[in-house]
Amino acid sequence: MFTLKTKNSKNKTLMKIQKILFICLISSFTFATSNLFAQDSTAVKPQGPWKKEGKIGANLSNVGLVNWAGGGTSSYSFGGTFIYKLSRETDNAITRIHTDMAYGMINQSESTFPMKKTDDQLIIGFDYSYKWKKKFLFTAAIDFRSQFDKGYEYKTEDIPDPSDPSKTIKQETETQISAFMAPGYLNANIGITYTPAKWIYATYSPVANRMTFVADTVFSEKYGLNAGEKFRDQTGMNFKLGIKKEIVKNVALTSTYNMFAQYDRLGEWVVNWDLLIDMKVNNWLSCNFGTQLIYDPDVQVNKDDNTTGQAIQFKHALNIGIVYTLHQKKDKKEKKK
């Protein structure tokens, strides 16, 4: 009985801490929003215009095989990306809003399930940084992540041959493992940002909140929730390291490394690392190579050895296609004037 009371007391204390930290988060975002839209008559200069950056990309590939002795499968794939950023800097603060979307599919005509998803990403973020000292800022940030479409896992299994039960044949199976808002993540952080140079920054957030949404309870346990639950709230700390630099002419490197740990589980870190190398061929042709590494101890991954458990998730994509840069031409003309 004594042990049970101790656990309940500990849980109540953690709940109180979470409520206090959540109030701090709401208060900070309220302060950031009020500063963003308020008119300050004592400012040295008025708020500058919003700086706009955007890219729309499309890529397509096709492989056709007819009587090909080397074997293989005819296929075609297509994909699209949309990246848009807004930023504004004043004497006292920096405001940024960004959207990153991607979707891609491949068609393999000889497969049991010919249409398969190859890319699916939806990211929307906002951050407000108040200038404290030369290289230090107070930062409040919020980030939403999910996907547009259902996600499936494909496996090839041996089944009895209908024409000869003593033999087996290969059959592809399809199992749904995700969907829009299953999962969905909403991260809110308050901390201090250090910027030693324009191309690199590091943010430590002692107040961080990570919310997990699972719209379809079929996937609740897969993404760290209890059976039947649709929402999970975690309070802890967050560390973020960002790099954006042109390493050589027309070749830019962007890297974002993020770590989150719940306060009562500090030994278990959730890691998300995005890396993108963008190579500009000319004004309308682009090539980029991107990777994403995720480790979440609460997510149950179906591994290649047919077991389920914790695992490092890794994705890479090489895209060559047409890209349209928004606002670029207009900005150049304005500079000439």
C-alpha positions as CSV (number, residue, x, y, z in Angstrom):
1,M,0.0,0.0,0.0
2,F,2.8,2.4,0.8
3,T,4.5,1.8,-2.5
4,L,1.3,2.5,-4.4
5,K,0.8,5.8,-2.6
6,T,4.4,6.8,-3.4
7,K,3.8,6.2,-7.1
8,N,0.6,8.1,-7.1
9,S,2.3,11.0,-5.3
10,K,5.1,11.0,-7.9
11,N,2.6,11.0,-10.8
12,K,0.7,13.9,-9.3
13,T,3.9,15.9,-8.9
14,L,4.9,15.2,-12.5
15,M,1.4,16.3,-13.6
16,K,1.8,19.6,-11.7
17,I,5.2,20.2,-13.3
18,Q,3.7,19.6,-16.7
19,K,0.9,22.0,-16.1
20,I,3.3,24.7,-14.9
21,L,5.6,24.2,-17.9
22,F,2.5,24.2,-20.3
23,I,1.4,27.6,-18.8
24,C,5.0,28.9,-19.4
25,L,4.8,27.8,-23.0
26,I,1.4,29.5,-23.5
27,S,2.6,32.7,-21.8
28,S,5.8,32.9,-23.9
29,F,3.9,32.4,-27.2
30,T,1.4,35.1,-26.1
31,F,4.3,37.4,-25.5
32,A,5.9,36.5,-28.8
33,T,2.7,37.1,-30.7
34,S,2.0,40.4,-29.0
35,N,5.5,41.6,-29.9
36,L,5.1,40.5,-33.4
37,F,2.0,42.6,-34.2
38,A,2.5,45.5,-31.8
39,Q,3.6,48.9,-33.0
40,D,6.6,50.2,-31.1
41,S,6.9,54.0,-31.4
42,T,10.2,54.0,-29.6
43,A,12.0,51.6,-32.0
44,V,15.0,52.9,-33.9
45,K,13.5,51.8,-37.2
46,P,10.1,50.3,-38.2
47,Q,9.7,46.6,-38.8
48,G,11.3,45.6,-42.0
49,P,9.4,43.8,-44.8
50,W,8.9,40.1,-44.8
51,K,11.6,38.2,-46.7
52,K,10.0,35.6,-48.9
53,E,11.7,32.4,-50.2
54,G,9.9,29.6,-52.0
55,K,10.6,26.6,-54.3
56,I,8.3,24.3,-56.3
57,G,9.9,21.2,-57.6
58,A,8.8,18.3,-59.8
59,N,10.7,15.1,-60.9
60,L,9.8,12.2,-63.1
61,S,11.6,9.0,-64.0
62,N,10.8,6.0,-66.3
63,V,12.4,2.6,-66.9
64,G,11.0,0.5,-69.8
65,L,12.1,-3.1,-70.4
66,V,11.2,-5.3,-73.3
67,N,12.7,-8.8,-73.7
68,W,15.5,-7.7,-71.4
69,A,17.9,-10.6,-70.8
70,G,19.3,-9.0,-67.6
71,G,15.8,-9.0,-65.9
72,G,14.2,-6.2,-64.1
73,T,10.8,-4.4,-63.9
74,S,9.4,-1.6,-65.9
75,S,8.4,1.3,-63.8
76,Y,7.9,5.1,-63.6
77,S,7.9,7.4,-60.7
78,F,6.9,11.0,-60.0
79,G,7.2,13.4,-57.1
80,G,6.7,17.0,-56.1
81,T,8.1,19.3,-53.4
82,F,7.0,22.7,-52.0
83,I,9.1,24.7,-49.7
84,Y,8.1,28.2,-48.5
85,K,9.7,30.5,-45.9
86,L,8.8,33.8,-44.5
87,S,11.2,35.8,-42.2
88,R,11.4,39.3,-40.8
89,E,14.1,40.9,-38.7
90,T,13.9,44.0,-36.6
91,D,16.2,45.7,-34.1
92,N,14.8,43.5,-31.3
93,A,13.6,40.2,-32.8
94,I,13.6,37.7,-35.6
95,T,10.4,35.9,-36.8
96,R,10.4,32.9,-39.1
97,I,7.6,30.8,-40.6
98,H,8.3,27.8,-42.8
99,T,6.4,25.1,-44.7
100,D,8.0,21.9,-46.2
101,M,5.9,19.5,-48.2
102,A,6.8,16.5,-50.3
103,Y,4.9,13.7,-52.0
104,G,6.1,10.9,-54.4
105,M,4.9,7.6,-55.9
106,I,6.3,4.8,-58.0
107,N,4.4,2.5,-60.4
108,Q,5.8,-1.0,-60.9
109,S,3.4,-2.6,-63.4
110,E,4.3,-6.2,-62.6
111,S,3.8,-5.9,-58.9
112,T,0.6,-7.1,-57.1
113,F,0.3,-3.6,-55.7
114,P,1.7,-1.4,-58.6
115,M,1.3,2.0,-57.0
116,K,3.5,2.6,-54.0
117,K,4.3,5.7,-52.0
118,T,8.0,6.8,-51.9
119,D,7.8,10.1,-50.2
120,D,5.3,11.9,-48.0
121,Q,6.0,14.8,-45.7
122,L,4.1,17.7,-44.2
123,I,6.0,20.2,-41.9
124,I,4.8,23.6,-40.7
125,G,6.9,25.6,-38.2
126,F,7.0,29.0,-36.5
127,D,9.7,30.5,-34.3
128,Y,10.1,33.9,-32.6
129,S,13.6,35.0,-31.3
130,Y,14.1,38.0,-29.0
131,K,17.6,39.5,-29.3
132,W,19.3,39.3,-25.9
133,K,23.0,39.8,-26.5
134,K,25.1,39.9,-29.6
135,K,25.1,36.1,-30.3
136,F,22.3,35.0,-27.9
137,L,18.5,35.1,-28.4
138,F,15.5,34.0,-26.4
139,T,13.5,31.6,-28.6
140,A,10.0,30.3,-28.7
141,A,9.2,27.8,-31.4
142,I,6.4,25.5,-32.5
143,D,6.6,22.7,-35.1
144,F,4.0,20.4,-36.6
145,R,4.8,17.2,-38.5
146,S,2.7,14.6,-40.2
147,Q,1.9,13.1,-43.7
148,F,-0.7,13.5,-46.3
149,D,-1.6,9.9,-47.2
150,K,-1.8,6.4,-45.9
151,G,1.4,4.5,-45.5
152,Y,1.8,0.8,-46.2
153,E,4.4,-1.9,-45.6
154,Y,5.0,-4.5,-48.3
155,K,6.3,-8.1,-47.8
156,T,6.8,-11.1,-50.0
157,E,5.5,-14.3,-48.5
158,D,5.5,-18.0,-49.6
159,I,2.0,-19.4,-50.1
160,P,0.8,-22.8,-51.5
161,D,0.6,-23.0,-55.3
162,P,-3.1,-23.4,-56.2
163,S,-2.2,-25.7,-59.1
164,D,0.2,-27.8,-57.0
165,P,-0.2,-27.6,-53.2
166,S,3.2,-29.4,-52.7
167,K,4.9,-26.3,-54.1
168,T,4.9,-22.7,-53.0
169,I,4.8,-19.4,-54.9
170,K,5.7,-15.8,-53.9
171,Q,2.9,-13.4,-53.1
172,E,3.2,-9.7,-52.1
173,T,1.2,-8.5,-49.1
174,E,0.2,-5.0,-48.1
175,T,-0.3,-3.8,-44.5
176,Q,-1.3,-0.2,-43.6
177,I,1.0,1.2,-40.9
178,S,0.2,5.0,-40.9
179,A,-2.1,7.7,-42.2
180,F,-2.7,11.5,-42.0
181,M,-2.4,12.4,-38.3
182,A,-1.5,8.8,-37.4
183,P,1.0,9.8,-36.3
184,G,1.1,13.6,-36.0
185,Y,3.5,15.5,-33.9
186,L,3.3,19.0,-32.3
187,N,6.4,20.3,-30.6
188,A,6.6,23.5,-28.6
189,N,9.9,24.7,-27.1
190,I,11.2,27.7,-25.1
191,G,15.0,28.3,-24.8
192,I,18.1,30.1,-25.6
193,T,19.7,30.2,-29.1
194,Y,23.4,30.7,-29.7
195,T,24.5,31.9,-33.1
196,P,28.3,32.0,-33.4
197,A,28.0,32.7,-37.2
198,K,25.2,33.4,-39.7
199,W,25.3,29.9,-41.0
200,I,25.0,27.9,-37.8
201,Y,22.9,28.0,-34.6
202,A,22.3,25.9,-31.5
203,T,19.1,26.1,-29.3
204,Y,18.8,24.6,-25.9
205,S,15.2,24.5,-24.6
206,P,14.8,23.5,-20.9
207,V,11.0,23.9,-21.4
208,A,9.8,21.6,-24.2
209,N,6.5,19.9,-24.9
210,R,6.0,17.0,-27.4
211,M,2.4,16.0,-28.3
212,T,1.7,12.9,-30.3
213,F,-1.6,12.4,-32.1
214,V,-2.9,9.1,-33.5
215,A,-6.2,9.7,-35.3
216,D,-6.8,6.0,-35.9
217,T,-6.5,4.0,-32.6
218,V,-5.5,0.9,-34.6
219,F,-1.9,2.4,-34.6
220,S,-1.9,3.7,-31.0
221,E,0.5,1.1,-29.6
222,K,2.8,1.3,-32.6
223,Y,3.5,5.0,-31.9
224,G,4.0,4.8,-28.1
225,L,0.4,5.3,-26.9
226,N,-1.7,2.9,-24.8
227,A,-4.2,0.8,-26.7
228,G,-7.2,2.9,-27.7
229,E,-5.6,6.3,-27.0
230,K,-5.4,9.1,-29.5
231,F,-3.2,11.6,-27.7
232,R,0.0,11.7,-25.7
233,D,1.7,14.6,-24.0
234,Q,5.4,14.6,-22.9
235,T,7.3,17.4,-21.1
236,G,11.0,17.5,-21.2
237,M,14.0,19.3,-22.7
238,N,15.1,19.8,-26.3
239,F,18.3,20.5,-28.2
240,K,18.5,21.7,-31.8
241,L,21.5,22.3,-34.0
242,G,21.0,23.9,-37.4
243,I,23.4,24.5,-40.3
244,K,22.7,26.3,-43.6
245,K,25.8,27.1,-45.8
246,E,26.8,27.3,-49.4
247,I,29.8,24.9,-49.4
248,V,30.8,25.6,-53.0
249,K,29.2,27.8,-55.6
250,N,25.6,26.6,-56.3
251,V,25.8,23.8,-53.8
252,A,24.1,24.4,-50.4
253,L,24.1,22.2,-47.3
254,T,21.2,22.3,-44.9
255,S,21.2,20.2,-41.7
256,T,18.9,20.1,-38.7
257,Y,19.6,17.9,-35.8
258,N,17.0,17.7,-33.0
259,M,17.0,15.8,-29.7
260,F,14.2,15.5,-27.2
261,A,14.0,13.8,-23.8
262,Q,11.2,13.5,-21.3
263,Y,12.2,14.6,-17.8
264,D,11.3,11.3,-16.2
265,R,13.1,9.4,-18.9
266,L,16.2,11.4,-19.6
267,G,18.2,8.4,-20.7
268,E,15.8,7.8,-23.7
269,W,16.3,10.5,-26.4
270,V,14.1,11.0,-29.5
271,V,16.4,11.9,-32.4
272,N,15.4,13.5,-35.7
273,W,18.2,14.5,-38.2
274,D,17.4,16.0,-41.6
275,L,20.2,16.6,-44.1
276,L,19.8,18.1,-47.6
277,I,22.4,18.9,-50.3
278,D,20.9,21.1,-52.9
279,M,22.8,21.5,-56.2
280,K,21.6,24.2,-58.6
281,V,22.3,23.4,-62.3
282,N,20.6,26.5,-63.7
283,N,17.5,28.6,-63.1
284,W,15.1,25.8,-63.7
285,L,17.0,22.5,-63.2
286,S,18.1,21.3,-59.8
287,C,19.5,18.2,-58.2
288,N,19.3,17.4,-54.5
289,F,20.2,14.6,-52.2
290,G,18.4,14.3,-48.8
291,T,18.5,12.0,-45.9
292,Q,16.4,11.6,-42.7
293,L,17.4,9.7,-39.6
294,I,14.9,9.0,-36.8
295,Y,15.2,7.2,-33.5
296,D,12.2,7.1,-31.3
297,P,12.3,4.5,-28.4
298,D,8.5,4.5,-28.3
299,V,7.9,3.6,-31.9
300,Q,7.6,-0.1,-32.7
301,V,9.3,-0.7,-36.1
302,N,8.8,-3.8,-38.2
303,K,12.4,-4.9,-39.0
304,D,13.8,-6.9,-41.9
305,D,14.3,-10.0,-39.7
306,N,10.5,-10.1,-39.1
307,T,10.8,-8.9,-35.5
308,T,9.2,-5.7,-34.0
309,G,10.9,-3.2,-31.7
310,Q,13.1,-0.2,-31.4
311,A,15.3,0.7,-34.4
312,I,17.0,3.5,-36.2
313,Q,14.9,4.6,-39.1
314,F,16.7,5.9,-42.2
315,K,15.5,7.4,-45.5
316,H,17.4,8.8,-48.4
317,A,16.3,10.3,-51.7
318,L,18.1,11.6,-54.8
319,N,16.0,13.9,-57.0
320,I,16.7,15.5,-60.3
321,G,14.0,17.6,-61.8
322,I,12.5,21.0,-62.7
323,V,12.4,23.6,-60.0
324,Y,10.6,27.0,-60.0
325,T,12.0,29.6,-57.5
326,L,9.4,32.0,-56.2
327,H,10.1,35.7,-55.7
328,Q,13.7,35.4,-57.0
329,K,13.2,37.4,-60.2
330,K,11.2,40.1,-58.5
331,D,13.8,40.6,-55.8
332,K,16.6,40.9,-58.4
333,K,14.7,43.7,-60.3
334,E,14.1,45.6,-57.1
335,K,17.8,45.4,-56.3
336,K,18.7,46.9,-59.7
337,K,16.3,49.8,-59.1
